[in-house]
Each structure stands twice: as C-alpha cells, then as structure tokens.
Amino acid sequence: MNTSATVTLAALNAAAPEEAVRMLDGIYEHSPWIARQALAGSPFGSLAALKHAMVQAVRAAPRQARLDLILAHPDLAGKAMEDGALTTESTIEQTKAGLTACSPEELAHIRSLNREYRQRFGFPFILAVRGPRGDGQSKQAILAAFERRLHNHPDFEFEEALRNIHRIAEIRLNDRFGYTPEDGNAVWDWQERLAEHSEPGYAEQGQLTVTYLTDAHRAAAQRIADWMRESGFDDVAIDAVGNVVGRYHGQQPDAPWLLTGSHYDTVRNGGKYDGRLGIFVPLAAVRRLHRAGRRLPFGIELVAFAEEEGQRYNATFIGSGALTGSFDENWLEQPDAEGITMREAMQHAGLPIADIPKLRRDPAGYLGYIEVHIEQGPVLSALDLPLGVVTSINGSLRYRGEVIGTASHAGTTPMASRHDAATAVAEWMLFAEQRARADGDSVATVGMLQVPNGSVNVIPGRCQFSLDVRAPSNAQRDALAADLLAELQAIGARRGVRAEIAEIMRASAAPSAPQWQGRWEQAVASLGLPVHRMPSGAGHDAMKLHEIMPQAMLFVRGENAGISHNPLESSTSDDMQLAVDAFSHVLEDLAVHPLPTADRQEKP
C-alpha cells in the first residue's frame, strides 16, 4: 500500500472488512491477521483506540503466533536491506536511522551483533529505530541498545521485542493517518532542552544531575520560567525556596485555583522525565488554552517544585513542603558535602528566606491538586498501556536493624551448633518476600545488607540490614510490618540469635480523592483507552499537598521496562500527547462540571 496516502478513521470505520484490512496493510510486518483481529472491535472512536485494539490482538494470540510476528521482522542493516528486499515501511525506518548509510566498519559491527543476538535468543533484534519521538535514533543509541539487550533474560527479551514492534506499529499508524503528536513533541523537546543543564563532573560524561540551588538548578529554573511566559502564563516568578510558579488566570479575578506541578531537581545521574514530565504536560495544556484565547472558570497554578529528591541536603519535599507550611527551619543550618549550608546556598541564589512562611497556600482558595508523573516502574509497560490512574501513594516505613549471633570457625563448628547471624537474616528476607507477595500491592525490600568484619572462613556473628515496607494504606502497611518484625524475632529465637530493629522513617499513605481520581478515569476513557487503576510505590509531591487539599495523580508509561532514576528513563511523544490530552480533558470537564463546594473543602 502507498504509505504516502492518508487514511481517516471515518473511512476505516465505514470500510468493508477486507478493505479495512488492506488500509492497515504493513502496520505489523507481514502479519495481516493482527488488523483482521483488531477490526472486530470497529468502529474506533480514536486513533489511540485503534492502536490499543491492535496491541490487544497480539497479546491475545498464542505464543507461536507472537514468535512468528517477531520472526517476520528483518535484521537491522541486514541482508534484506542489502538486497533491497525490505518492506517500504522498514526501508523508511532504517533510512531515517542512518542504517542504509553505514560505513563498512559499522555494517560489520552491526551484523556481528545480529549473529550473536540470533544465536542467543533465536529471533532477530528488534528496535523501534525511529525512537521515542518518532524522528529517528542515532546509530550510537541503536548500538548501545543492541549491546545492552544482548544480556537480557530470553523471556524478557521476547516481550521487549514485542514492545518495540508495537512502537514501530504506532509510528506507522501515525504516518498512515497523517497524525503528529504536536503537544507530545513539545513536551519531549522541553525535557531534552532542560537536560542540557547538568552539574560539573556529570555534564562532561553526558550525565544528568541537578541538585538543589546549584548553578545547573538555577539555570533550569530560569529556563522553565521563560517557557511559562512563552506559553501564556500571566504571572511567573521564582519564590523564596526556588519554586518556579506560573499562574494562568481564570475568567474572574476571584476565581479559585487548580494547583498542579512536579519537581525539576534530579537524582545523581538520573533521567530526564522524573518530575519534569509533570511540569511540561500542564505547560502544554495551558499553551493550548492561551493559543485559543480561552479562560476557564478557575485559574491554573503550575509549580515547578525546586526540590523533592533529598540529594544535596538531608531534606526532602523542600519545594512542595513550603506550600503546605512544613518547611523545617532547622534545615537552613545543614551543610552539604562541601560544607555549604542551605542558608548560604539560598542567600547566594538571592532567595528571600524570611518570606518562606508566606508560601503556605490557603486550601480555601484551591480546588485541589493534580499531578502527572512518569510511572517509574514496569507495570504499564508490561500491560502495554500508556496511562494509569493512581489510587493511592503508598505509605512507607523504614527500619535499620542488626542480628547478633556468634562468630566462630567455619571449618570446626558443626552446622547444628551454629548461631549464624547472616543466615538468620537471609531466612527472614525470604519470608519478607513471600509475605509481601501475598499482600496485594505491598512491597518489602532489604536494600542494605552487611556483615561487619566478615571473613571467608568465619561464621557471621553480626549482620546489619535495612527494611523498607510500602503499602497503599497505613493499615495494610502496619500489618505487613508487624508480621515481618514478629517473624524476625521468631527466627532469632529458633536460631539462637538476637535481633534488634528500629524504625527510622514513617510516611502516611496518600489515597487519591475519589472525585479527582474519577476525573482522571473519565479522561483516560475519553481517549478510547481502558482505565487501569494502580497504587504508586514511590513518593511524590502530591504526598505533601495531600496534607492540605485533595489530590490525584496520572501515571505515564516509561520505556525500557519503566526504569527510572537512571539515564535510560524515557517515554514516547505519543504517550506524552495522551497525557496532555487527558490533562486538558480534566480542565474542560472541570469547567463544565465544577467541583461541589463540599468536595473542595474535603480534608485528606
């Protein structure tokens, strides 16, 4: 089929079955059965609905059919390309990525990787070479993905191949239907350009690190402020803790505000989307309103929070905490690793420290708080869903502990006579894993484990550890923690060792306000997508705003199995477009169906 021709949904929905299949020819490589299966769900109300139907057709197919789909794809820069035997679509994609113009050395390297990959997995390496934005990845990025994925587990790589096939199909559908995710591209571009600011020692290595009030952090704030102004915000300022605050006024001067935003600081050597996606999605939505010359019955306050990660100072949620009135003045005297106190950093940045108490928001003037965030996990990726509605931000508990046994000779102490501290902790870790798995969306993690002064020929006499427990409700969290602590003592008694454990952090769960969660659900459904409800295992600025006003979050799928706090953190411009569309739907819905006063005053 001529891929320069543009198909419309109306024409597809009206077409006879075999004609409709022909309209979708080549979307999935040599696999017309996928279109045939998906079209059973016609008519489609949106391109997103069609994409999802085709994905679901693949998911529902037997494994052999999915393997055949993978095998139908050519090697990158392989013999089919050399012989001119690629499909039109594959030729366009490999050309955009520069694979049809490789040097002899590059071709030899890629073909060597092709052989190694096929030998390991039994199918070709598949990558959506047009990339997350759809305009082509560099050969360097393609080779890096190739070499990284060679080490994956075969089952994981099977699913990763399918995920890339779906992305290839999505881009082909965009081309076929003449669709460009313009807002998603803008969100992508803003994030890429903001990532140009990184701290010395990291920037030189191509790594992204932006911690509180460093030069890179302040440069990022100025750039966000500039984009807010360009996008039509009426008032833009950097407040007393470094938050960038933009306000788009409502129809009336006394209109209430809808609060939204996320953070722009990063972990060290982190990703470009954590936090920042929640700044740029609403930015794009406000830009839409401004370009249309529209005002809503409420104002929109977008806050790019200055700090959430706790990287430079032993403090978290500095930005959102200031809005809830929970900024701790003791933080001001904390030094960073170079001995610079927070007070000194704020003074150097020209921030008016005395004005921090004035940043507290009066909930009476706000409808609530909504936040968009990259998922930071594998759930949406595994389900092939672009969006998820958050039901609750998990409550958490953290502990530090130690088991004390008896150090003795590894060769002379019979197994029945040992009091091994490390083995006791190992048994307990397995129990923690089993108990959390049986508890719905709860998780339990022993992230730190150490045998002080350990030796290869000494039975461990001490074992130090950490415990992190998270669950969607405080009751569920506390029940899990109680069972883990009781089992630790029981194991200690059985093994003749002593267990000591102390709580070091407690954070309450932040369940989504039903009215606001419902609006996100309606927004996702309006796009033609199924509504997937899920808890958030990570903490977010919404947790702080939950203290003073109702809140709810929307998750956006991450690429690379949803990895986060990592340079591989990514999302596609199509998924970001859907997030902008969902956000705009919430705004329009709120304009037509205002929040009842009782719900506005609802206490979290």
C-alpha positions as CSV (number, residue, x, y, z in Angstrom):
1,M,0.0,0.0,0.0
2,N,1.2,3.5,-0.7
3,T,2.2,4.9,2.7
4,S,2.1,8.5,1.5
5,A,-1.7,8.1,1.3
6,T,-3.6,9.3,4.4
7,V,-6.4,7.2,5.8
8,T,-9.1,8.6,8.1
9,L,-10.8,6.8,11.0
10,A,-14.2,7.6,9.4
11,A,-13.1,5.8,6.2
12,L,-11.7,2.9,8.1
13,N,-14.8,2.5,10.2
14,A,-17.0,2.6,7.1
15,A,-14.9,0.2,5.0
16,A,-15.9,-3.4,4.3
17,P,-13.8,-5.9,6.3
18,E,-11.2,-6.8,3.7
19,E,-10.9,-3.3,2.5
20,A,-10.3,-2.2,6.1
21,V,-7.6,-4.8,6.4
22,R,-5.9,-3.5,3.3
23,M,-6.0,0.0,4.7
24,L,-3.9,-1.3,7.6
25,D,-1.5,-3.4,5.4
26,G,2.1,-3.2,6.6
27,I,1.4,-1.7,10.0
28,Y,2.6,-5.0,11.5
29,E,5.3,-6.6,9.4
30,H,3.8,-9.4,7.1
31,S,1.1,-10.0,9.7
32,P,-2.4,-9.0,8.3
33,W,-4.0,-11.3,10.9
34,I,-3.5,-8.6,13.6
35,A,-5.5,-6.0,11.7
36,R,-8.2,-8.6,11.0
37,Q,-8.5,-9.5,14.7
38,A,-8.4,-5.8,15.8
39,L,-11.0,-4.7,13.3
40,A,-13.5,-6.9,15.1
41,G,-13.7,-4.1,17.6
42,S,-14.6,-1.5,14.9
43,P,-15.8,1.3,14.9
44,F,-13.0,3.1,16.6
45,G,-13.5,6.5,18.3
46,S,-9.9,7.5,18.3
47,L,-6.5,6.5,16.8
48,A,-5.4,5.6,20.3
49,A,-8.3,3.1,20.5
50,L,-7.2,1.5,17.2
51,K,-3.6,1.2,18.4
52,H,-4.8,-0.4,21.6
53,A,-7.0,-2.9,19.7
54,M,-4.1,-4.0,17.6
55,V,-1.9,-4.4,20.6
56,Q,-4.6,-6.5,22.3
57,A,-4.9,-8.7,19.3
58,V,-1.2,-9.5,19.6
59,R,-1.4,-10.0,23.4
60,A,-4.3,-12.5,23.0
61,A,-2.5,-14.5,20.3
62,P,-0.8,-17.8,21.1
63,R,3.0,-17.6,21.8
64,Q,3.8,-19.2,18.5
65,A,1.9,-16.5,16.6
66,R,3.7,-13.8,18.6
67,L,7.1,-15.6,17.9
68,D,6.1,-15.7,14.2
69,L,5.5,-12.0,14.3
70,I,8.9,-11.3,15.7
71,L,10.5,-13.6,13.1
72,A,8.7,-11.7,10.3
73,H,11.0,-8.7,11.0
74,P,14.3,-8.2,9.2
75,D,17.7,-7.8,10.8
76,L,18.9,-4.2,11.3
77,A,21.2,-3.3,8.3
78,G,21.0,-7.0,7.3
79,K,20.8,-9.0,4.1
80,A,17.3,-7.9,3.3
81,M,18.4,-4.3,3.3
82,E,21.4,-5.1,1.2
83,D,19.2,-7.0,-1.3
84,G,16.5,-4.3,-1.4
85,A,14.0,-6.8,0.0
86,L,12.8,-4.6,2.9
87,T,9.2,-3.5,3.0
88,T,8.6,0.1,2.2
89,E,7.9,0.8,5.9
90,S,11.1,-0.9,7.1
91,T,13.2,0.9,4.4
92,I,11.8,4.3,5.6
93,E,12.6,3.4,9.2
94,Q,16.1,2.1,8.6
95,T,16.9,5.1,6.3
96,K,15.7,7.6,9.0
97,A,18.1,6.0,11.5
98,G,21.0,6.2,9.0
99,L,21.3,2.4,8.8
100,T,21.2,2.5,5.0
101,A,24.3,4.7,5.0
102,C,26.7,2.8,7.3
103,S,30.4,2.6,6.8
104,P,31.8,-0.9,6.1
105,E,33.1,-1.0,9.7
106,E,29.7,-0.1,11.1
107,L,28.0,-2.7,9.0
108,A,30.4,-5.3,10.1
109,H,29.8,-4.5,13.7
110,I,26.0,-4.4,13.4
111,R,26.0,-7.7,11.5
112,S,28.2,-9.3,14.2
113,L,25.7,-8.2,16.8
114,N,22.9,-9.6,14.7
115,R,24.5,-13.0,14.6
116,E,25.2,-13.0,18.3
117,Y,21.7,-11.9,19.2
118,R,20.0,-14.5,17.0
119,Q,22.3,-17.2,18.4
120,R,21.3,-16.3,22.0
121,F,17.6,-15.6,21.5
122,G,16.5,-17.4,18.3
123,F,14.9,-14.4,16.7
124,P,16.1,-11.0,15.3
125,F,16.9,-8.0,17.3
126,I,14.0,-5.6,17.0
127,L,14.2,-1.9,17.9
128,A,11.9,0.9,17.0
129,V,14.7,2.8,15.4
130,R,12.6,5.9,14.8
131,G,12.7,6.3,18.6
132,P,10.6,7.8,21.3
133,R,10.0,11.0,19.3
134,G,9.4,9.2,16.0
135,D,12.1,11.1,14.0
136,G,15.0,8.6,14.2
137,Q,17.5,7.4,16.8
138,S,21.3,7.9,16.3
139,K,23.4,4.9,15.3
140,Q,25.2,5.4,18.6
141,A,21.9,5.0,20.5
142,I,20.9,2.0,18.4
143,L,24.3,0.2,19.0
144,A,24.1,1.0,22.7
145,A,20.6,-0.6,22.9
146,F,21.8,-3.6,20.9
147,E,24.7,-4.3,23.2
148,R,22.7,-3.7,26.4
149,R,19.9,-6.0,25.4
150,L,22.2,-8.9,24.5
151,H,22.4,-9.5,28.3
152,N,18.7,-9.7,29.0
153,H,16.9,-12.8,30.0
154,P,15.3,-14.6,27.0
155,D,11.7,-14.2,28.3
156,F,12.2,-10.5,29.0
157,E,13.7,-10.0,25.6
158,F,10.8,-11.8,23.9
159,E,8.4,-9.2,25.5
160,E,10.8,-6.3,24.8
161,A,10.8,-7.3,21.1
162,L,7.0,-7.2,21.1
163,R,7.0,-3.8,22.8
164,N,9.3,-2.4,20.1
165,I,7.1,-3.9,17.4
166,H,4.1,-2.1,19.0
167,R,6.1,1.1,18.9
168,I,7.0,0.6,15.3
169,A,3.3,0.0,14.5
170,E,2.3,3.1,16.4
171,I,4.6,5.3,14.3
172,R,3.4,3.6,11.1
173,L,-0.2,4.3,12.1
174,N,0.7,7.9,12.8
175,D,2.1,8.1,9.2
176,R,-0.8,6.3,7.7
177,F,-3.4,8.5,9.3
178,G,-1.4,11.7,8.9
179,Y,-1.1,12.2,12.7
180,T,1.6,14.1,14.5
181,P,1.6,14.3,18.4
182,E,2.4,18.0,18.4
183,D,2.0,18.7,22.1
184,G,3.8,15.4,22.9
185,N,6.7,16.5,20.7
186,A,6.8,19.9,22.5
187,V,6.9,18.1,25.9
188,W,9.7,15.9,24.6
189,D,11.6,18.9,23.3
190,W,11.3,20.9,26.5
191,Q,12.6,17.9,28.5
192,E,15.5,17.4,26.2
193,R,16.5,21.1,26.3
194,L,16.2,21.3,30.1
195,A,18.5,18.3,30.3
196,E,21.2,20.4,28.8
197,H,21.7,21.8,32.3
198,S,23.8,19.4,34.5
199,E,26.4,19.8,37.2
200,P,30.2,19.7,36.7
201,G,31.6,16.2,36.9
202,Y,28.4,14.9,35.4
203,A,27.8,17.1,32.4
204,E,31.2,16.2,31.0
205,Q,30.2,12.5,31.0
206,G,26.8,13.2,29.4
207,Q,25.0,12.5,32.7
208,L,22.1,14.5,34.2
209,T,22.4,15.7,37.7
210,V,20.6,18.8,39.0
211,T,20.6,19.2,42.8
212,Y,19.1,22.0,44.9
213,L,20.3,25.5,44.2
214,T,23.4,24.6,42.2
215,D,24.2,26.6,39.1
216,A,22.6,24.0,36.9
217,H,19.5,24.0,39.1
218,R,19.2,27.8,38.9
219,A,19.7,27.7,35.2
220,A,16.9,25.1,34.8
221,A,14.6,27.3,36.9
222,Q,15.2,30.3,34.6
223,R,14.5,28.2,31.5
224,I,11.3,26.9,32.9
225,A,10.2,30.4,33.8
226,D,10.9,31.5,30.3
227,W,8.8,28.7,28.8
228,M,6.0,29.5,31.1
229,R,6.0,33.1,29.9
230,E,6.2,32.0,26.2
231,S,3.3,29.6,26.8
232,G,0.9,32.4,28.0
233,F,1.1,32.3,31.8
234,D,0.0,35.7,33.2
235,D,2.3,35.7,36.2
236,V,5.6,33.9,36.6
237,A,8.0,34.1,39.5
238,I,10.7,32.2,41.4
239,D,9.6,32.0,45.1
240,A,11.5,32.0,48.3
241,V,12.6,28.3,48.1
242,G,13.3,28.3,44.4
243,N,10.0,27.0,43.1
244,V,9.0,28.3,39.7
245,V,5.4,29.4,39.9
246,G,3.3,30.2,36.9
247,R,-0.3,31.4,37.1
248,Y,-2.9,31.4,34.3
249,H,-5.8,33.5,35.4
250,G,-9.4,32.4,35.4
251,Q,-12.3,34.2,34.0
252,Q,-12.9,36.2,37.2
253,P,-10.4,37.9,39.5
254,D,-11.6,35.9,42.5
255,A,-11.7,32.5,40.6
256,P,-10.4,29.6,42.6
257,W,-7.1,27.9,41.6
258,L,-6.4,24.4,40.4
259,L,-2.9,23.5,41.6
260,T,-0.6,21.2,39.6
261,G,3.1,20.6,39.0
262,S,6.1,18.4,40.0
263,H,9.8,18.8,40.7
264,Y,12.7,19.7,38.4
265,D,15.6,18.5,40.6
266,T,17.1,15.1,39.8
267,V,18.9,12.3,41.5
268,R,22.6,12.0,40.5
269,N,23.0,10.5,37.1
270,G,19.2,10.3,36.8
271,G,16.7,10.5,34.0
272,K,15.0,13.4,32.1
273,Y,11.4,12.7,32.9
274,D,11.1,12.0,36.7
275,G,9.2,15.1,38.0
276,R,9.8,17.1,34.9
277,L,7.1,15.4,32.9
278,G,4.6,16.8,35.4
279,I,5.7,20.3,34.7
280,F,5.6,20.2,30.9
281,V,2.3,18.3,30.4
282,P,0.3,21.1,32.1
283,L,2.5,23.7,30.4
284,A,1.4,22.3,27.1
285,A,-2.2,22.2,28.2
286,V,-2.1,25.9,29.2
287,R,-0.4,26.8,26.0
288,R,-3.4,25.2,24.2
289,L,-5.8,27.5,26.1
290,H,-3.7,30.6,25.5
291,R,-3.4,29.9,21.8
292,A,-7.2,29.5,21.6
293,G,-7.6,32.7,23.6
294,R,-9.6,30.9,26.3
295,R,-10.1,31.3,30.0
296,L,-11.7,28.9,32.4
297,P,-13.9,29.5,35.4
298,F,-10.8,28.7,37.6
299,G,-7.2,29.7,37.4
300,I,-4.3,27.2,36.9
301,E,-1.3,27.5,39.1
302,L,1.6,25.4,37.9
303,V,4.5,25.0,40.3
304,A,7.8,23.5,39.2
305,F,9.0,22.4,42.7
306,A,12.6,23.2,43.4
307,E,13.4,20.1,45.4
308,E,11.9,16.6,46.1
309,E,14.8,14.2,45.9
310,G,16.9,15.0,49.0
311,Q,20.2,14.8,47.1
312,R,22.1,17.8,48.3
313,Y,20.8,18.2,51.8
314,N,19.2,15.8,54.2
315,A,15.7,17.2,53.5
316,T,13.0,16.2,51.0
317,F,10.0,17.9,49.6
318,I,11.5,21.3,50.3
319,G,9.5,22.8,47.4
320,S,6.1,21.3,48.0
321,G,6.6,21.3,51.8
322,A,6.9,25.1,51.7
323,L,3.4,25.3,50.2
324,T,2.0,23.1,53.0
325,G,3.7,25.1,55.7
326,S,6.0,22.2,56.6
327,F,9.4,23.8,55.8
328,D,11.7,23.0,58.7
329,E,13.9,26.0,59.6
330,N,16.5,23.6,61.1
331,W,17.3,22.6,57.5
332,L,18.8,26.0,56.9
333,E,21.9,25.2,59.0
334,Q,22.5,21.8,57.3
335,P,25.8,21.7,55.3
336,D,26.1,19.9,52.0
337,A,29.1,17.7,51.2
338,E,31.2,20.8,50.6
339,G,30.2,22.5,53.8
340,I,27.8,25.0,52.3
341,T,24.7,25.4,54.4
342,M,21.3,25.6,52.9
343,R,21.0,29.1,54.3
344,E,24.2,30.1,52.4
345,A,23.0,28.4,49.2
346,M,19.7,30.3,49.4
347,Q,21.5,33.6,50.1
348,H,23.8,33.0,47.2
349,A,20.8,32.4,45.0
350,G,19.2,35.6,46.2
351,L,16.2,33.9,47.7
352,P,14.3,35.9,50.4
353,I,14.5,33.4,53.3
354,A,12.3,35.4,55.5
355,D,9.4,35.0,53.0
356,I,9.3,31.2,53.2
357,P,6.4,31.1,55.7
358,K,4.4,33.3,53.3
359,L,4.4,30.5,50.7
360,R,1.9,28.4,52.6
361,R,-1.3,28.0,50.4
362,D,-4.7,28.5,51.8
363,P,-6.7,25.5,50.8
364,A,-9.9,27.5,50.7
365,G,-8.7,29.2,47.5
366,Y,-7.9,25.9,45.7
367,L,-10.0,23.3,44.0
368,G,-7.3,20.6,44.6
369,Y,-4.0,19.3,43.3
370,I,-3.4,17.0,40.3
371,E,-0.1,15.7,39.1
372,V,1.2,13.8,36.1
373,H,4.3,11.6,36.6
374,I,6.2,9.0,34.7
375,E,5.3,5.7,36.3
376,Q,8.9,4.8,37.5
377,G,8.0,1.1,37.3
378,P,7.3,-1.8,34.9
379,V,3.5,-2.2,35.3
380,L,2.2,-0.1,32.4
381,S,4.9,-1.3,30.1
382,A,4.1,-4.9,30.8
383,L,0.4,-4.3,30.2
384,D,1.1,-2.3,27.0
385,L,-0.9,0.6,28.4
386,P,0.2,4.3,28.0
387,L,-1.6,5.7,31.1
388,G,-2.6,4.6,34.6
389,V,-4.7,6.2,37.2
390,V,-3.2,6.3,40.7
391,T,-5.4,5.1,43.5
392,S,-3.0,5.9,46.4
393,I,0.5,6.9,47.1
394,N,1.8,4.1,49.3
395,G,2.5,4.7,52.9
396,S,6.0,3.6,54.0
397,L,8.1,2.5,56.9
398,R,11.9,2.2,57.1
399,Y,14.0,0.4,59.6
400,R,17.6,-0.3,60.4
401,G,18.4,-3.5,62.2
402,E,21.0,-5.9,63.3
403,V,21.1,-9.6,64.1
404,I,23.8,-10.7,66.6
405,G,24.9,-14.3,66.7
406,T,28.2,-15.9,67.5
407,A,31.2,-15.7,65.2
408,S,33.1,-18.9,65.1
409,H,35.4,-21.1,62.9
410,A,33.7,-22.0,59.6
411,G,35.6,-25.3,59.5
412,T,35.3,-26.6,63.0
413,T,31.7,-25.6,64.0
414,P,29.1,-28.3,63.1
415,M,26.1,-27.0,61.2
416,A,23.7,-27.9,64.1
417,S,25.9,-25.8,66.6
418,R,25.9,-22.6,64.6
419,H,24.4,-19.2,65.5
420,D,24.8,-17.6,62.1
421,A,23.5,-14.0,62.0
422,A,23.6,-13.7,58.2
423,T,21.7,-16.9,57.7
424,A,19.0,-15.7,60.1
425,V,18.6,-12.5,58.1
426,A,18.6,-14.5,54.8
427,E,15.8,-16.7,56.1
428,W,13.9,-13.6,57.2
429,M,14.4,-11.9,53.8
430,L,12.8,-14.8,52.0
431,F,9.9,-14.6,54.4
432,A,9.6,-10.9,53.7
433,E,9.4,-11.6,50.0
434,Q,6.7,-14.2,50.4
435,R,4.6,-12.2,52.8
436,A,4.7,-9.0,50.7
437,R,3.8,-11.0,47.5
438,A,0.7,-12.4,49.2
439,D,-0.4,-8.9,50.2
440,G,-1.7,-7.3,47.0
441,D,0.2,-4.2,46.1
442,S,2.5,-4.2,49.2
443,V,6.3,-4.4,48.8
444,A,9.1,-5.1,51.2
445,T,12.8,-4.6,50.4
446,V,16.0,-5.3,52.3
447,G,18.2,-2.9,50.3
448,M,21.2,-2.7,52.6
449,L,23.0,-5.9,53.9
450,Q,26.3,-6.1,55.5
451,V,28.4,-8.5,57.6
452,P,30.8,-6.3,59.6
453,N,34.4,-7.6,59.5
454,G,33.3,-10.6,57.6
455,S,35.8,-13.2,56.6
456,V,35.6,-16.2,54.2
457,N,36.3,-18.7,57.0
458,V,34.3,-17.2,59.8
459,I,30.6,-17.8,60.6
460,P,29.0,-14.3,60.6
461,G,28.5,-13.1,64.2
462,R,26.7,-9.9,63.1
463,C,24.5,-8.9,60.2
464,Q,23.3,-5.4,59.6
465,F,20.3,-4.6,57.3
466,S,17.7,-2.2,56.3
467,L,14.0,-2.7,55.7
468,D,11.6,-0.7,53.5
469,V,7.9,-1.5,53.7
470,R,5.3,0.2,51.5
471,A,1.5,-0.4,51.0
472,P,-1.5,1.5,49.6
473,S,-2.9,2.1,53.1
474,N,-1.5,2.7,56.5
475,A,-3.4,-0.3,57.9
476,Q,-2.0,-2.6,55.3
477,R,1.5,-1.2,55.7
478,D,1.4,-1.6,59.5
479,A,0.0,-5.2,59.3
480,L,2.8,-6.2,57.0
481,A,5.4,-4.6,59.1
482,A,4.1,-6.2,62.3
483,D,4.3,-9.6,60.7
484,L,7.8,-9.0,59.5
485,L,9.0,-7.9,62.9
486,A,7.3,-10.8,64.6
487,E,8.9,-13.3,62.2
488,L,12.3,-11.7,62.7
489,Q,12.0,-12.3,66.5
490,A,10.7,-15.9,65.9
491,I,13.6,-16.7,63.6
492,G,16.0,-15.3,66.1
493,A,14.6,-17.4,68.9
494,R,14.7,-20.5,66.8
495,R,18.3,-20.0,65.6
496,G,19.7,-18.7,69.0
497,V,20.5,-15.2,67.7
498,R,19.3,-11.8,68.9
499,A,17.5,-9.4,66.6
500,E,17.4,-5.6,67.1
501,I,15.5,-3.3,64.8
502,A,14.5,0.3,65.0
503,E,12.1,2.4,62.9
504,I,13.8,5.4,61.2
505,M,11.1,6.8,59.0
506,R,7.3,6.7,58.7
507,A,5.2,8.3,55.9
508,S,1.5,8.0,55.7
509,A,-0.3,6.8,52.6
510,A,-2.0,9.4,50.4
511,P,-5.1,7.9,48.9
512,S,-6.4,9.8,45.9
513,A,-9.5,11.9,46.4
514,P,-12.4,10.0,44.8
515,Q,-13.7,13.0,42.9
516,W,-10.3,13.7,41.4
517,Q,-9.4,10.1,40.7
518,G,-12.8,9.8,38.9
519,R,-12.0,12.8,36.7
520,W,-8.7,11.2,35.6
521,E,-10.6,7.9,34.9
522,Q,-13.1,9.8,32.7
523,A,-10.2,11.5,30.9
524,V,-8.4,8.2,30.1
525,A,-11.7,6.6,29.0
526,S,-12.4,9.6,26.7
527,L,-9.2,8.8,24.8
528,G,-10.5,5.3,23.9
529,L,-8.2,3.6,26.4
530,P,-9.0,1.2,29.2
531,V,-8.8,2.6,32.7
532,H,-6.1,0.9,34.7
533,R,-6.0,1.7,38.4
534,M,-2.8,1.3,40.3
535,P,-1.0,2.5,43.5
536,S,2.2,4.5,43.5
537,G,5.1,2.8,45.2
538,A,7.2,5.9,45.0
539,G,6.8,9.2,46.9
540,H,5.7,12.3,45.1
541,D,5.0,16.0,45.7
542,A,1.3,15.0,45.8
543,M,2.0,13.4,49.2
544,K,2.8,16.8,50.7
545,L,-0.1,18.6,49.0
546,H,-2.4,15.8,50.3
547,E,-1.8,17.3,53.8
548,I,-3.9,20.3,52.9
549,M,-6.1,19.6,49.9
550,P,-7.5,16.7,47.8
551,Q,-5.1,15.2,45.2
552,A,-4.9,12.6,42.5
553,M,-2.2,11.5,40.0
554,L,-1.9,10.2,36.5
555,F,0.9,7.9,35.5
556,V,2.5,7.8,32.1
557,R,4.2,4.6,30.8
558,G,8.0,4.6,30.8
559,E,10.1,2.9,28.1
560,N,12.9,0.3,28.9
561,A,10.5,-1.6,31.2
562,G,9.7,1.6,33.1
563,I,13.2,2.1,34.5
564,S,13.6,5.4,36.5
565,H,16.4,7.2,38.4
566,N,18.5,6.0,35.5
567,P,19.7,7.6,32.2
568,L,17.6,5.0,30.4
569,E,14.4,6.6,31.8
570,S,12.3,7.6,28.8
571,S,8.8,7.9,27.4
572,T,7.4,8.5,23.9
573,S,6.0,11.7,22.5
574,D,2.8,9.7,21.7
575,D,2.3,8.7,25.4
576,M,3.1,12.3,26.4
577,Q,0.5,13.5,23.9
578,L,-2.1,11.3,25.6
579,A,-1.1,12.7,29.0
580,V,-1.6,16.3,27.6
581,D,-5.0,15.2,26.1
582,A,-6.1,13.7,29.4
583,F,-5.0,16.7,31.4
584,S,-6.9,19.0,29.0
585,H,-9.9,16.8,29.4
586,V,-9.8,17.2,33.1
587,L,-9.7,21.0,32.7
588,E,-12.6,21.0,30.3
589,D,-14.6,18.6,32.5
590,L,-14.0,20.8,35.5
591,A,-15.1,23.9,33.6
592,V,-18.4,22.2,32.7
593,H,-18.9,20.3,35.9
594,P,-17.5,22.3,38.7
595,L,-16.4,20.6,41.9
596,P,-19.1,20.8,44.6
597,T,-18.1,23.1,47.5
598,A,-18.2,20.1,49.9
599,D,-15.6,18.3,47.9
600,R,-13.4,21.4,47.6
601,Q,-13.4,21.6,51.4
602,E,-12.8,17.8,51.8
603,K,-10.0,17.2,54.2
604,P,-7.5,14.5,53.2
